[in-house]
Amino acid sequence: SKREIKMRKLDSTKVRPLKSEQLLRIEDHDFALRPGFGGSPIPVGIDVQVESIDSISEVDMDFTMTLYLRHYWKDERLSFHSNKNKSMTFDGRLIKKIWVPDVFFVHSKRSFIHDTTVENVMLRVYPDGNVLFSLRITVSAMCFMDFSRFPLDTQNCSLELESYAYNEDDLMLYWKHGNKSLSTDEHISLSQFFIEEFSASSGLAFYSSTGWYNRLFINFALRRHIFFFLLQSYFPAMLMVMLSWVSFWIDRRAVPARVSLGITTVLTMSTIMTGVSASMPQVSYIKAVDVYLWTSFLFVFLSVIEYAAVNYLTTIEERNQLKKRGKASGMYSIDAVQAMAFDGCFHDTDVDMDLTAFSDRCEENETPAHAANISSMGTTRIKRKRSLRGNVGRIILQNNHVIDTYSRIIFPSVYIVFNLFYWGLYI
């Protein structure tokens, strides 16, 4: 009756279906069931366009990728009549009312569909029931990395796609266009890696509770740029090792100079090693960079030990000379250059040094008589200084220990051999 029709119009709880829903006859079917329910598995084609690889994290062992994920399948329940045989395109509002594949990313940590300015979802339906479902997604997934060759390594990562609810008896995932189903942006680049290749593959995954599932793989290989680590780790380590060799050319009696140089290079190497370890995961195996840095640290440490041996043998040698001379008081004569190496003070003539009371080095030379003769000996002192400057190199060479002489050859030679072996092994 007219009254009933009027009451229906006034009933605000009744929502009329949209024109598109009427055309697709959505209310006539139960879309909680997959297409062809009870029959053969429905084939769902996949193709992917990688927009960017946003980051690679060695510490977290994961990568972040932004991609366009497209699904292709046929649902005859969505077929409609079209005189011009044109498809219809919808946004994300229709997705919740029809059946779509429940593809998820295996080993993913975080993922989201972009929603600026609106949700980046597209649904395209063709008159014969073929459907295209496209999403723009950013996903962070695990990448099982091997750092045994770091930083001369190549990492192989993969993003895996799989249906969550439907096993191979209900849904068959496959690459829509074979190897051409995976495409990448030409401008993809990373700061620390060079992307060697992208490839698509497929396989099966078994779960003891639910059975076998089709799984698709997006594989890519990343080769690390070495130049950054050469500047930050390798070159500084080389320079510190070479700097430690300067100790072999310093007079063996210059204890403060040689000890300070050795301690400085050791501490600098420790700082370099700590900085590299701070940016890496705490793995239980040795990395290639660890081999190089620890070997360099060993060379620096051995240079300190070398001087300890030289100083000890020098002390024993001088004690033996004192015994042979029969100077029980501990007084012996050394030249001016040797005295200057001990106390840092210049001496005009040969002086007697007391090993037991060496703290008054410079004060003993500042006697009143010495001060009174400064003016008369000025010219003689200048000439003597010039002669000492010319003979410092000769005197130092004469005063070097035999261990220093051999160390100047052995240390650089062994370090060069180590570098040749290292770079030949890992490159």
C-alpha positions as CSV (number, residue, x, y, z in Angstrom):
1,S,0.0,0.0,0.0
2,K,1.0,3.7,-0.3
3,R,1.3,3.9,3.5
4,E,3.9,1.0,3.6
5,I,5.9,2.6,0.8
6,K,5.9,5.9,2.7
7,M,7.1,4.2,5.9
8,R,10.0,2.5,4.1
9,K,11.1,5.9,2.8
10,L,11.0,7.4,6.3
11,D,13.0,4.4,7.8
12,S,16.6,5.8,8.2
13,T,18.0,2.3,9.1
14,K,17.5,1.1,5.6
15,V,20.5,1.9,3.4
16,R,20.1,1.4,-0.3
17,P,23.0,-0.4,-2.1
18,L,25.2,1.7,-4.3
19,K,24.7,1.6,-8.0
20,S,28.0,-0.2,-8.5
21,E,27.0,-2.9,-5.9
22,Q,23.7,-3.3,-7.7
23,L,25.5,-3.8,-11.0
24,L,27.9,-6.4,-9.5
25,R,25.0,-8.1,-7.6
26,I,27.0,-8.1,-4.4
27,E,24.0,-8.8,-2.2
28,D,23.1,-11.9,-4.2
29,H,26.2,-13.8,-3.2
30,D,28.1,-14.9,-0.1
31,F,31.6,-13.4,-0.6
32,A,32.8,-15.0,2.6
33,L,33.5,-18.0,0.4
34,R,36.2,-18.1,-2.1
35,P,35.3,-18.3,-5.8
36,G,34.6,-21.9,-6.9
37,F,34.3,-23.0,-3.3
38,G,34.4,-26.8,-3.0
39,G,36.0,-27.2,-6.4
40,S,39.5,-26.9,-7.7
41,P,41.9,-24.3,-6.2
42,I,41.5,-20.8,-7.5
43,P,44.6,-19.5,-9.3
44,V,45.8,-16.1,-8.1
45,G,48.5,-14.4,-10.2
46,I,50.9,-11.9,-8.6
47,D,53.1,-9.3,-10.0
48,V,55.2,-6.8,-8.1
49,Q,56.8,-3.5,-8.9
50,V,59.5,-2.4,-6.4
51,E,59.4,1.3,-5.9
52,S,62.4,1.6,-3.4
53,I,64.5,-0.2,-0.9
54,D,64.4,2.3,2.0
55,S,66.9,0.9,4.4
56,I,69.2,-2.1,5.2
57,S,69.9,-2.6,8.9
58,E,72.8,-4.9,9.9
59,V,72.1,-4.5,13.6
60,D,68.4,-5.6,13.3
61,M,69.1,-7.8,10.3
62,D,66.2,-6.5,8.3
63,F,65.3,-4.4,5.3
64,T,62.5,-2.0,4.4
65,M,60.9,-2.0,1.0
66,T,58.1,-0.1,-0.7
67,L,56.3,-1.9,-3.5
68,Y,53.2,-2.1,-5.6
69,L,51.5,-5.5,-5.1
70,R,49.0,-6.6,-7.7
71,H,46.7,-9.6,-7.6
72,Y,44.9,-11.2,-10.5
73,W,42.0,-13.7,-10.3
74,K,38.6,-14.5,-11.7
75,D,35.4,-14.3,-9.7
76,E,32.4,-15.0,-11.9
77,R,30.1,-13.7,-9.2
78,L,31.3,-10.2,-10.1
79,S,30.7,-10.5,-13.8
80,F,28.4,-7.9,-15.3
81,H,26.9,-6.9,-18.6
82,S,28.7,-4.1,-20.5
83,N,27.8,-3.0,-24.0
84,K,31.3,-1.4,-24.5
85,N,33.2,-4.2,-22.7
86,K,34.8,-1.7,-20.3
87,S,36.1,-2.4,-16.9
88,M,35.0,-0.7,-13.7
89,T,37.5,0.8,-11.2
90,F,36.8,1.2,-7.5
91,D,38.7,2.4,-4.5
92,G,39.2,0.7,-1.1
93,R,35.6,1.0,0.1
94,L,34.4,-2.0,-2.0
95,I,37.2,-4.3,-0.8
96,K,35.5,-5.1,2.5
97,K,32.4,-6.4,0.7
98,I,33.9,-8.9,-1.7
99,W,36.4,-11.8,-1.5
100,V,40.1,-10.9,-2.0
101,P,43.2,-13.1,-1.5
102,D,44.6,-13.0,2.0
103,V,48.3,-12.7,0.9
104,F,50.7,-11.8,3.7
105,F,54.5,-11.3,4.0
106,V,56.4,-14.2,5.7
107,H,59.0,-13.1,8.3
108,S,57.7,-9.5,8.1
109,K,58.2,-7.3,11.2
110,R,56.1,-4.2,10.2
111,S,54.0,-3.4,7.2
112,F,51.3,-0.9,6.3
113,I,49.3,0.3,3.3
114,H,49.9,3.9,2.4
115,D,46.9,6.1,3.1
116,T,47.9,9.6,1.9
117,T,45.8,11.3,0.7
118,V,43.4,8.3,0.7
119,E,44.1,4.6,1.1
120,N,46.3,3.5,-1.8
121,V,44.1,0.6,-2.9
122,M,42.6,0.0,-6.3
123,L,40.1,-2.6,-7.5
124,R,39.3,-3.1,-11.2
125,V,36.6,-5.5,-12.3
126,Y,36.1,-6.7,-15.9
127,P,32.8,-7.8,-17.4
128,D,33.8,-11.4,-17.5
129,G,34.6,-11.4,-13.8
130,N,38.4,-11.0,-14.0
131,V,39.7,-8.8,-11.1
132,L,42.8,-6.7,-10.6
133,F,43.5,-5.8,-7.0
134,S,46.5,-3.4,-6.4
135,L,48.1,-2.1,-3.2
136,R,51.0,0.2,-2.3
137,I,52.7,-1.3,0.7
138,T,55.8,-0.6,2.8
139,V,57.1,-3.7,4.5
140,S,60.0,-4.4,6.9
141,A,61.1,-8.0,6.8
142,M,63.9,-10.1,8.2
143,C,67.0,-10.8,6.2
144,F,69.3,-13.6,7.5
145,M,72.7,-12.0,7.0
146,D,76.2,-13.6,7.2
147,F,78.9,-11.2,8.3
148,S,81.8,-13.5,8.2
149,R,83.2,-11.5,5.2
150,F,82.0,-8.0,6.4
151,P,82.6,-5.4,5.0
152,L,83.7,-7.4,1.9
153,D,80.4,-9.3,1.9
154,T,77.4,-9.8,-0.4
155,Q,74.0,-10.3,1.2
156,N,71.1,-12.3,-0.3
157,C,67.7,-11.2,1.0
158,S,64.2,-12.2,0.0
159,L,60.7,-11.1,0.5
160,E,58.2,-14.0,0.7
161,L,54.5,-13.9,-0.1
162,E,52.0,-16.6,1.0
163,S,48.3,-17.1,1.6
164,Y,47.5,-17.2,5.3
165,A,44.3,-19.2,5.4
166,Y,44.1,-21.1,2.0
167,N,46.5,-23.9,1.4
168,E,47.3,-25.4,-2.0
169,D,44.0,-27.2,-2.1
170,D,42.0,-23.9,-2.1
171,L,44.4,-21.3,-3.6
172,M,47.3,-21.5,-6.0
173,L,49.7,-18.5,-6.0
174,Y,51.8,-18.0,-9.1
175,W,53.8,-15.3,-10.8
176,K,51.5,-13.7,-13.4
177,H,54.1,-13.1,-16.1
178,G,56.8,-15.5,-15.0
179,N,60.2,-13.9,-14.6
180,K,58.8,-10.6,-15.9
181,S,56.4,-10.4,-13.0
182,L,59.0,-8.5,-11.0
183,S,60.0,-5.1,-12.1
184,T,62.0,-2.4,-10.4
185,D,62.5,1.4,-10.5
186,E,65.6,2.3,-12.5
187,H,66.6,4.9,-9.9
188,I,66.8,2.5,-6.9
189,S,70.1,3.1,-5.1
190,L,71.4,2.6,-1.6
191,S,74.2,4.4,0.3
192,Q,76.2,1.4,1.4
193,F,75.1,-1.3,-1.1
194,F,75.1,-1.9,-4.8
195,I,72.0,-3.9,-6.0
196,E,73.4,-6.7,-8.2
197,E,70.1,-8.4,-9.2
198,F,66.4,-8.9,-8.7
199,S,64.8,-12.3,-9.4
200,A,61.4,-14.0,-8.8
201,S,61.0,-17.6,-7.7
202,S,58.3,-19.9,-6.2
203,G,58.1,-22.9,-3.9
204,L,56.1,-24.6,-1.3
205,A,56.0,-24.2,2.5
206,F,54.8,-27.0,4.8
207,Y,53.1,-26.4,8.2
208,S,52.4,-29.5,10.3
209,S,49.0,-28.3,11.4
210,T,47.5,-27.0,8.1
211,G,49.4,-28.5,5.2
212,W,51.2,-27.2,2.1
213,Y,51.1,-23.6,0.9
214,N,52.3,-21.9,-2.3
215,R,55.0,-19.4,-1.6
216,L,56.5,-16.7,-3.8
217,F,59.9,-15.2,-3.4
218,I,61.3,-11.8,-4.3
219,N,65.1,-12.3,-4.3
220,F,67.7,-9.6,-4.5
221,A,71.5,-9.6,-3.9
222,L,73.3,-6.7,-2.3
223,R,77.0,-6.1,-2.6
224,R,78.5,-3.7,0.0
225,H,80.5,-0.6,-1.1
226,I,83.9,-0.9,0.4
227,F,85.2,2.7,0.0
228,F,83.4,3.9,3.1
229,F,85.0,1.3,5.3
230,L,88.4,2.0,3.7
231,L,88.2,5.6,4.8
232,Q,86.7,4.9,8.3
233,S,88.5,1.7,9.4
234,Y,91.2,0.3,7.1
235,F,93.3,3.4,6.3
236,P,93.4,4.7,9.9
237,A,94.5,1.2,11.1
238,M,97.2,1.2,8.5
239,L,98.4,4.6,9.5
240,M,98.5,3.7,13.2
241,V,100.6,0.6,12.4
242,M,103.0,2.6,10.4
243,L,103.2,5.3,13.1
244,S,104.2,2.7,15.6
245,W,107.2,1.9,13.5
246,V,108.6,5.4,14.1
247,S,109.6,4.1,17.6
248,F,112.3,1.9,16.0
249,W,114.1,5.1,14.7
250,I,114.1,6.9,18.1
251,D,117.1,6.6,20.4
252,R,116.6,3.6,22.7
253,R,117.4,5.9,25.8
254,A,114.5,8.3,25.0
255,V,112.1,6.4,27.2
256,P,109.3,9.0,27.4
257,A,109.2,9.5,23.6
258,R,109.0,5.8,22.7
259,V,106.6,4.8,25.5
260,S,104.2,7.7,24.7
261,L,104.2,6.9,21.0
262,G,103.4,3.2,21.8
263,I,100.6,3.9,24.2
264,T,99.0,6.5,21.9
265,T,98.9,4.1,18.9
266,V,97.5,1.3,21.1
267,L,94.7,3.5,22.4
268,T,93.9,4.8,18.9
269,M,93.6,1.3,17.6
270,S,91.3,0.4,20.5
271,T,89.0,3.4,19.6
272,I,88.8,2.3,15.9
273,M,87.9,-1.3,16.9
274,T,85.2,-0.1,19.4
275,G,83.6,2.2,16.7
276,V,83.4,-0.6,14.2
277,S,81.9,-3.0,16.8
278,A,79.3,-0.5,18.0
279,S,77.6,-0.4,14.6
280,M,77.5,-4.2,14.1
281,P,75.3,-7.0,15.6
282,Q,76.9,-9.0,18.4
283,V,77.6,-12.1,16.4
284,S,79.4,-15.1,17.8
285,Y,81.8,-15.5,14.8
286,I,84.8,-13.6,13.5
287,K,84.3,-11.0,10.8
288,A,86.8,-10.1,8.1
289,V,87.2,-6.6,9.5
290,D,87.9,-8.1,12.9
291,V,90.8,-10.1,11.4
292,Y,92.3,-7.0,10.0
293,L,91.9,-4.7,13.0
294,W,93.0,-7.3,15.5
295,T,96.1,-8.1,13.4
296,S,96.9,-4.4,13.1
297,F,96.4,-4.1,16.9
298,L,98.8,-7.0,17.4
299,F,101.5,-5.2,15.3
300,V,101.1,-2.0,17.4
301,F,101.2,-4.0,20.6
302,L,104.3,-5.9,19.5
303,S,106.0,-2.6,18.8
304,V,105.5,-1.6,22.5
305,I,106.8,-5.0,23.6
306,E,109.7,-4.6,21.3
307,Y,110.8,-1.5,23.1
308,A,110.3,-3.1,26.5
309,A,112.7,-5.8,25.4
310,V,115.2,-3.2,24.0
311,N,115.1,-1.2,27.2
312,Y,115.5,-4.2,29.4
313,L,118.5,-5.5,27.4
314,T,120.0,-2.1,27.3
315,T,119.8,-1.8,31.1
316,I,121.5,-5.2,31.5
317,E,124.2,-4.3,29.1
318,E,125.0,-1.0,30.9
319,R,125.1,-2.8,34.2
320,N,127.6,-5.3,32.9
321,Q,129.8,-2.5,31.5
322,L,129.8,-0.8,34.9
323,K,130.9,-4.0,36.6
324,K,133.7,-4.4,34.1
325,R,134.9,-0.8,34.7
326,G,134.9,-1.5,38.4
327,K,132.9,1.6,39.3
328,A,131.2,0.4,42.4
329,S,129.8,3.8,43.2
330,G,127.5,3.7,40.2
331,M,129.1,6.7,38.4
332,Y,130.0,6.4,34.7
333,S,130.8,8.9,31.9
334,I,128.5,9.3,28.9
335,D,128.6,11.8,26.1
336,A,126.4,14.9,25.8
337,V,123.9,13.4,23.4
338,Q,123.3,10.3,25.6
339,A,122.8,12.6,28.6
340,M,120.3,14.7,26.7
341,A,118.4,11.6,25.8
342,F,118.1,10.8,29.5
343,D,117.1,14.1,31.0
344,G,116.1,16.3,28.1
345,C,118.8,18.9,29.1
346,F,121.7,20.0,26.9
347,H,125.3,19.3,28.2
348,D,128.4,21.0,26.8
349,T,130.9,18.3,27.8
350,D,130.9,14.7,28.9
351,V,129.2,14.3,32.2
352,D,129.0,11.8,35.0
353,M,125.6,10.3,35.5
354,D,124.4,8.7,38.8
355,L,121.7,6.1,38.2
356,T,120.7,6.1,41.8
357,A,120.1,9.9,42.0
358,F,119.0,10.9,38.6
359,S,116.2,13.1,39.7
360,D,118.5,16.1,40.0
361,R,119.5,16.0,36.3
362,C,119.3,19.6,35.2
363,E,120.0,21.2,38.6
364,E,123.4,19.6,38.9
365,N,124.5,21.3,35.7
366,E,123.4,24.8,36.9
367,T,126.4,25.5,39.2
368,P,127.7,29.0,40.0
369,A,130.9,28.4,38.1
370,H,129.0,27.3,35.1
371,A,126.9,30.4,35.1
372,A,130.0,32.6,35.5
373,N,131.6,31.1,32.4
374,I,128.5,31.5,30.1
375,S,129.7,34.7,28.4
376,S,133.3,33.4,27.8
377,M,132.1,30.1,26.4
378,G,129.3,31.4,24.2
379,T,131.2,31.0,20.9
380,T,132.5,27.6,21.9
381,R,129.0,26.4,22.8
382,I,127.5,27.5,19.5
383,K,130.2,25.6,17.6
384,R,129.6,22.6,19.7
385,K,125.9,22.7,19.2
386,R,126.3,22.8,15.5
387,S,128.7,19.8,15.6
388,L,126.2,17.9,17.7
389,R,123.4,18.6,15.4
390,G,125.4,17.2,12.5
391,N,126.4,14.1,14.4
392,V,123.0,13.3,16.1
393,G,122.0,10.9,13.3
394,R,125.3,9.1,13.4
395,I,125.3,8.8,17.2
396,I,121.7,7.5,17.3
397,L,122.5,4.9,14.8
398,Q,125.5,3.8,16.8
399,N,123.4,3.7,20.0
400,N,120.5,1.7,18.6
401,H,120.0,-1.9,19.8
402,V,120.3,-4.7,17.3
403,I,116.6,-5.5,17.9
404,D,115.6,-2.1,16.6
405,T,117.7,-2.7,13.5
406,Y,116.0,-6.0,12.7
407,S,112.5,-4.6,13.6
408,R,112.8,-1.8,10.9
409,I,112.9,-4.6,8.3
410,I,110.8,-7.4,9.8
411,F,107.7,-5.4,10.9
412,P,107.0,-3.7,7.6
413,S,107.8,-6.8,5.6
414,V,105.4,-9.0,7.6
415,Y,102.7,-6.4,7.5
416,I,102.9,-6.1,3.7
417,V,102.7,-9.9,3.4
418,F,99.7,-9.9,5.7
419,N,97.9,-7.2,3.6
420,L,98.6,-9.1,0.3
421,F,97.2,-12.3,1.8
422,Y,94.2,-10.6,3.4
423,W,93.0,-8.7,0.3
424,G,93.7,-11.7,-1.9
425,L,91.6,-13.9,0.3
426,Y,88.5,-11.7,0.7
427,I,88.3,-9.9,-2.6
